[in-house]
Amino acid sequence: AAEHERRVRAHERRVRAMRARLAHDVNDFVACLERAMVHQRRARTAVLDSVSETARGIWAHAECSLYGSCLTGLDLPSSDVDVVVRGLNCDPTPNPPAGAPGAPAAADA
């Protein structure tokens, strides 16, 4: 019985050491990932700003926002950028950019 107790305690020490090492490794991975994501998140913000500007150029009341892993902060460097566009009206060409199909002809100077 004493030998069994010794083995159980030794096993429990190994499991605790393994858990501590795993927690340390996970924390290191998350810290490294967070550092790597700073540039990615800036780039994704620039993409969202560009999409928002383009959408508002076509639909004056358009609002763009992120959803999915980028919104929740669970994104990885390989994640795509999920964007939802709201505030579109039913007019297919409410504010078409100059030269776009359906845009009014430019005034002659």
C-alpha atoms as one frame of an Amber mdcrd trajectory, in Angstrom:
protein
   0.000   0.000   0.000   2.857   2.383   0.799   4.435   1.701  -2.591   1.122
   2.453  -4.296   0.802   5.765  -2.409   4.364   6.717  -3.412   3.598   5.991
  -7.072   0.367   7.985  -6.916   2.165  11.001  -5.409   4.947  10.743  -7.997
   2.367  10.572 -10.783   0.508  13.600  -9.387   3.788  15.587  -9.279   4.477
  14.721 -12.934   0.938  15.749 -13.935   1.267  19.084 -12.073   4.624  19.734
 -13.737   3.153  18.886 -17.137   0.185  21.210 -16.565   2.486  24.029 -15.459
   4.654  23.568 -18.566   1.577  23.506 -20.819   0.197  26.682 -19.210   3.583
  28.377 -19.669   3.781  27.303 -23.334   0.209  28.462 -24.057   0.894  31.836
 -22.420   4.088  32.221 -24.474   2.192  31.340 -27.666  -0.590  33.839 -26.950
   1.920  36.607 -26.179   3.822  35.883 -29.401   0.587  35.806 -31.401  -0.573
  39.112 -29.911   2.708  40.751 -30.928   2.381  39.340 -34.442  -1.233  40.486
 -34.757  -0.519  44.183 -34.109   0.488  44.760 -37.760  -2.286  42.491 -39.088
  -4.959  44.340 -37.142  -3.700  47.711 -38.342  -3.823  46.443 -41.930  -7.346
  45.084 -41.417  -8.457  48.428 -39.996  -7.069  50.106 -43.122  -8.999  47.633
 -45.290 -12.210  48.343 -43.355 -11.639  52.095 -43.717 -11.132  51.706 -47.467
 -14.231  49.532 -47.881 -16.240  52.018 -45.785 -15.078  54.955 -47.869 -15.889
  53.137 -51.109 -19.323  52.046 -49.871 -20.183  55.573 -48.690 -19.131  56.860
 -52.106 -21.829  54.671 -53.630 -24.440  54.614 -50.843 -24.331  57.774 -48.762
 -25.675  56.146 -45.579 -23.629  52.945 -45.774 -21.992  51.752 -42.578 -19.354
  49.035 -42.570 -18.229  47.006 -39.598 -16.269  43.877 -38.837 -17.818  40.667
 -37.622 -16.519  37.192 -36.981 -13.078  36.414 -35.592 -11.692  39.896 -36.343
 -14.418  41.467 -34.230 -14.032  39.039 -31.339 -10.236  39.227 -31.324  -9.924
  35.519 -32.059  -8.387  36.167 -35.467  -5.107  34.660 -36.609  -2.638  35.965
 -39.184  -4.321  33.674 -41.738  -7.884  34.833 -40.918  -9.997  36.540 -43.538
 -11.698  39.874 -42.944 -15.468  39.611 -42.524 -17.247  42.899 -43.252 -20.949
  43.682 -43.134 -22.339  46.692 -44.999 -25.536  48.219 -43.619 -27.598  51.257
 -44.557 -28.034  50.498 -48.250 -31.206  51.702 -49.859 -33.028  50.010 -52.711
 -31.841  52.398 -55.417 -29.200  50.393 -57.280 -27.205  53.514 -58.147 -27.904
  56.188 -55.509 -24.451  57.825 -55.651 -22.482  56.065 -58.390 -18.892  57.237
 -58.785 -18.158  59.340 -61.869 -17.723  57.095 -64.867 -19.513  54.148 -63.271
 -22.455  52.561 -65.095 -25.582  54.581 -64.301 -23.645  57.680 -63.262 -24.945
  60.964 -64.656 -22.911  62.408 -67.501 -20.376  65.019 -66.467 -21.463  68.587
 -67.150 -19.807  70.160 -70.169 -17.497  73.050 -69.282
